[in-house]
Amino acid sequence: MMKNIITLTLNDLAIAFKNKTIFLIIFIPLFVFFSLKLVDSAPTDIKKVKIGLIQDAVYAPVILQTIASADGVFTLSRVSSEEEGKSWVKEKRLDGLLLPAENQEKGLILIVLEKGSLQALSIIETFSALQNLVEGKNINWIADIQSLQQGGIQKQTLPTWILMLVLLVGFIIMPAQVAEEKEKKLLIALLQTPMREVEWLIAKVLSGMILILTAVIILQVMCNFETGSILSYIAFILVGSFCFSSYGIFLGFLCRNQASARTLGVLFYLPHLIPSALSDFSQKLTSIATFLPSYQLYEPIKNILLNDGHISNLPLEWISLLCVGLLTFLFSYLLMKRRWLM
């Protein structure tokens, strides 16, 4: 009995090696570890806070002198108007914008992207410490904090959930479907008919897009969230669903069976999800995520949902997604013509 159990156990482990499932056991902990290292690693130098001031606004002299003397903490930028300053904050060219408060001589209004962010908390604590050094305990210089991103935590996390749905279909469902048709020889049988390769590919891409659109619409309706520019939002969802459906089909053609396709899908799913979803918490992750197609979808969706962005201001992201989709579609077509692993 024990001999049979050991034999079956070793057989299962051998199958795990053969279908590459063992790669997930090794890859996922390592990837999460290095991702957390990037998020939580202590910086070797102090990152200066980028503060904006209105060019013609009148600020208390003591505040200006204090900010100027703390040049190791702040990087000052002058903007021509409040609208320009808010635009710079949205584009992350500034961490915060300071406006003089009307009802206080030394009062300031701090405008940040997210009121509850670590960056906003850091600015407030820094100003509080500087004020204690200059004036001791007195009325706080920062009288009010205004956030450019409206809505609660549910709305602010909506772009992450949308990205998860898109990547789930693109990297988990689509590769497994393609590999299943290859594994069961269904695709070979279809190709014996008058049907052409490009027709099968277009149909498969459309099915993936329909799955993604259905999931996103259900999430949007159930959460009852409003969008700024509905046309821009739909345009990015469409091009994103096309991009990752084509991407998933390409991954499916690289695999011989469903087990390999699921493993490969997860190996692509996590590196596309985590750096983009955590990009707001780490400069290093942001620099990595910039090169990923998932970030080219996540950042515009977040911009449209939270900052009333428009597709006219995000042409490079839209074109990038379209190019990745067309490129992976072409690669899939070439592999299909060669009957790759069929």
C-alpha positions in Angstrom: 0.0 0.0 0.0 2.7 2.5 1.0 4.6 1.7 -2.2 1.5 2.5 -4.3 1.0 5.8 -2.5 4.6 6.8 -3.0 4.5 5.8 -6.6 1.3 7.8 -7.3 2.7 10.8 -5.4 5.9 10.8 -7.5 3.8 10.4 -10.6 1.7 13.5 -9.7 4.8 15.5 -9.0 6.3 14.3 -12.4 3.1 15.5 -14.1 3.4 18.9 -12.3 6.9 19.2 -13.7 5.8 18.1 -17.2 2.9 20.6 -17.5 4.9 23.3 -15.8 2.6 23.7 -12.8 5.6 23.5 -10.5 6.8 26.8 -12.1 3.9 28.6 -10.4 4.9 27.2 -7.0 8.4 28.8 -7.5 7.4 31.9 -9.4 4.5 33.3 -7.4 6.3 33.6 -4.0 9.4 35.0 -5.7 7.4 37.5 -7.7 5.4 38.7 -4.7 8.6 38.9 -2.6 10.4 41.1 -5.1 7.3 43.3 -5.7 7.0 43.9 -2.0 10.7 44.7 -1.8 10.1 47.4 -4.4 7.1 48.9 -2.5 8.6 48.7 1.0 12.3 49.2 0.4 13.7 52.2 2.2 15.0 54.9 -0.2 18.7 55.6 -0.1 18.2 59.3 -0.4 15.4 61.7 0.7 12.9 62.3 -2.1 12.0 66.0 -2.3 8.4 67.0 -2.2 7.3 68.9 -5.3 5.3 71.9 -4.2 3.6 74.4 -6.5 2.9 78.1 -5.7 0.7 80.5 -7.7 2.9 83.1 -9.4 0.8 86.2 -8.5 -0.7 85.0 -5.3 0.2 86.6 -2.0 1.7 84.3 0.7 2.8 85.1 4.2 6.5 86.0 4.1 7.3 83.7 7.0 5.9 80.7 5.0 7.8 81.6 1.9 11.1 82.0 3.8 10.5 78.7 5.6 9.8 76.8 2.4 12.8 78.4 0.6 15.1 77.5 3.5 14.0 73.9 3.4 15.4 73.4 0.0 16.5 69.9 1.0 12.9 68.9 1.6 10.9 70.9 -1.0 11.3 71.5 -4.7 9.4 74.7 -5.6 7.7 75.4 -8.9 5.7 78.5 -9.9 2.6 78.1 -11.9 0.7 80.9 -13.7 -2.8 80.0 -12.4 -4.7 77.7 -10.1 -6.0 75.7 -13.1 -2.5 75.1 -14.4 -1.4 74.0 -10.9 -4.2 71.5 -10.6 -3.4 70.2 -14.0 0.2 69.6 -12.9 -1.0 67.8 -9.8 -3.1 65.5 -11.9 -0.1 64.8 -14.2 2.0 64.1 -11.1 4.4 66.9 -12.0 3.6 68.3 -8.6 2.9 66.5 -5.3 0.8 69.4 -4.0 -0.4 72.9 -4.8 -0.5 75.6 -2.1 -3.1 78.4 -2.3 -3.4 81.2 0.2 -6.5 80.9 2.4 -8.8 83.9 2.3 -9.9 83.9 5.9 -6.5 83.4 7.5 -3.4 85.6 7.2 -1.0 82.7 7.4 -3.4 80.0 6.2 -2.8 77.7 3.3 -5.0 75.4 1.2 -3.3 72.3 0.1 -4.5 70.7 -3.1 -3.4 67.1 -3.6 -4.4 64.2 -5.9 -5.8 62.0 -3.0 -6.5 63.4 0.4 -5.8 60.1 2.2 -2.6 59.3 0.3 0.8 58.8 1.9 2.1 61.7 -0.1 -0.5 64.1 1.3 0.2 62.9 4.9 3.9 63.4 4.3 3.4 67.0 3.1 1.2 67.8 6.2 3.7 66.3 8.6 6.6 68.2 7.0 4.8 71.5 7.2 3.8 70.9 10.8 7.4 70.1 11.7 8.7 73.3 10.0 6.1 75.4 11.7 7.0 74.1 15.1 10.6 75.0 14.4 9.8 78.5 13.3 6.8 79.5 15.4 6.3 76.8 18.0 2.8 75.5 18.5 0.4 77.8 16.8 -2.5 77.7 14.4 -1.6 75.3 11.6 -0.5 76.9 8.3 -2.5 74.3 6.3 -6.1 75.3 7.0 -7.7 73.0 4.5 -6.9 70.0 2.3 -8.7 69.5 -1.1 -8.5 66.4 -3.2 -8.7 66.4 -7.0 -9.9 62.8 -7.0 -13.5 62.6 -5.9 -15.3 59.6 -4.5 -14.7 57.0 -1.8 -12.4 54.1 -1.7 -14.9 52.0 -3.7 -14.6 54.3 -6.7 -10.9 54.8 -6.4 -10.3 51.0 -6.5 -12.6 50.5 -9.5 -9.8 50.9 -12.1 -7.9 48.1 -10.3 -10.9 45.8 -10.5 -11.4 46.6 -14.2 -7.8 45.8 -14.9 -8.1 42.5 -13.0 -11.2 41.5 -15.1 -9.5 42.4 -18.4 -6.3 40.5 -17.5 -8.3 37.5 -16.2 -10.0 37.0 -19.5 -6.9 37.8 -21.5 -4.3 35.7 -19.6 -6.3 33.0 -18.0 -9.4 32.2 -20.0 -8.3 32.9 -23.6 -5.0 30.9 -23.6 -6.8 27.9 -22.0 -9.6 28.1 -24.7 -7.1 28.1 -27.5 -5.0 25.4 -26.0 -8.1 23.2 -25.5 -9.0 23.5 -29.1 -5.5 22.5 -30.1 -5.2 19.7 -27.6 -8.5 18.1 -28.7 -7.7 18.6 -32.4 -10.7 20.8 -32.8 -8.7 23.5 -34.5 -7.2 21.2 -37.0 -10.6 19.9 -37.9 -11.9 23.4 -38.4 -9.0 24.2 -40.7 -9.9 21.3 -42.9 -13.1 23.2 -43.8 -13.3 26.3 -46.1 -12.8 28.5 -43.0 -9.7 30.6 -43.1 -7.3 31.2 -40.3 -8.0 34.9 -40.1 -11.7 34.2 -39.7 -11.1 32.0 -36.7 -8.8 34.6 -35.2 -11.3 37.4 -35.6 -14.1 35.3 -34.1 -11.9 34.3 -31.2 -10.9 38.0 -30.5 -14.5 39.1 -30.7 -15.5 36.4 -28.2 -12.8 37.6 -25.8 -13.9 41.2 -26.2 -17.5 40.3 -25.5 -16.5 38.5 -22.3 -14.5 41.5 -21.1 -17.2 44.0 -22.0 -19.8 41.9 -20.3 -17.8 41.7 -17.1 -17.0 45.4 -17.1 -20.6 46.4 -17.7 -21.9 44.2 -15.0 -19.3 45.6 -12.5 -20.1 49.2 -13.6 -23.9 48.7 -13.3 -23.8 46.9 -9.9 -21.4 49.5 -8.4 -23.5 52.3 -10.0 -20.5 54.5 -10.7 -20.6 57.4 -13.1 -17.9 58.1 -15.6 -16.6 61.4 -16.8 -16.2 61.1 -20.6 -18.3 58.0 -21.5 -17.0 57.9 -25.1 -13.4 58.0 -23.9 -14.1 55.3 -21.3 -15.8 53.0 -23.9 -12.9 53.6 -26.4 -10.3 52.5 -23.9 -12.3 49.5 -22.8 -12.7 48.4 -26.4 -9.1 48.8 -27.4 -8.0 47.2 -24.1 -10.2 44.2 -24.6 -8.9 43.8 -28.2 -5.3 44.1 -27.0 -5.5 41.5 -24.3 -7.8 39.1 -26.2 -5.2 39.0 -29.0 -2.4 38.7 -26.4 -4.2 35.8 -24.8 -4.7 34.0 -28.1 -1.0 34.4 -28.8 -0.1 32.8 -25.5 -2.5 30.0 -26.2 -0.7 29.2 -29.4 2.6 28.9 -27.5 1.2 26.0 -25.5 0.4 22.4 -26.3 -2.3 21.7 -23.7 -4.6 23.5 -21.3 -2.4 22.9 -18.2 0.6 24.6 -19.9 -1.7 27.5 -21.0 -3.0 28.1 -17.5 0.6 28.1 -16.1 1.8 30.5 -18.8 -1.2 32.7 -18.3 -0.5 33.1 -14.6 3.1 33.8 -15.3 2.0 36.8 -17.5 -1.0 37.7 -15.3 0.8 38.7 -12.1 3.6 40.7 -13.7 1.0 42.7 -15.6 -1.3 43.2 -12.7 0.8 44.0 -9.6 3.2 46.7 -10.9 0.3 48.6 -12.5 -2.1 48.2 -9.6 0.6 49.2 -7.1 2.2 51.9 -9.2 0.7 54.7 -7.0 2.6 53.4 -4.0 6.1 53.0 -5.5 8.2 55.0 -7.9 10.2 51.9 -8.8 7.0 50.0 -9.7 5.8 52.9 -11.7 9.0 53.0 -13.7 8.6 49.2 -14.4 4.8 49.4 -15.1 5.3 52.1 -17.8 6.6 49.5 -20.2 3.7 47.2 -19.7 0.5 47.3 -21.8 -1.5 46.8 -18.7 -0.3 50.2 -17.4 -1.3 51.8 -20.7 -4.9 50.6 -19.9 -4.9 51.1 -16.1 -3.6 54.7 -16.0 -6.0 56.1 -18.7 -9.0 54.3 -17.1 -8.1 55.8 -13.7 -7.6 59.2 -15.3 -11.1 59.0 -16.9 -12.9 57.7 -13.9 -11.3 59.8 -11.2 -10.0 62.9 -12.9 -12.5 63.4 -15.8 -9.7 62.7 -18.3 -10.4 62.5 -22.1 -9.0 60.3 -24.8 -7.7 63.4 -26.7 -5.2 63.8 -23.8 -4.2 60.2 -23.9 -3.4 59.3 -27.5 -0.1 57.5 -26.9 -1.7 55.0 -24.5 -4.6 54.3 -26.9 -2.2 53.8 -29.8 0.1 51.6 -27.7 -2.7 49.2 -26.8 -3.8 49.1 -30.4 -0.3 48.3 -31.6 0.2 45.5 -29.0 -3.1 44.0 -30.1 -2.3 44.1 -33.8 1.2 42.7 -33.2 0.0 39.8 -31.1 -2.8 39.2 -33.6 -0.2 39.0 -36.4 2.0 36.6 -34.4 -1.0 34.4 -33.7 -1.8 34.3 -37.4 1.8 33.3 -38.3 1.8 30.5 -35.7 -1.6 29.3 -36.9 -0.3 29.2 -40.5 2.6 27.0 -39.3 0.2 24.8 -37.4 2.3 25.4 -34.3 2.1 22.6 -31.7 -1.0 21.2 -33.4 
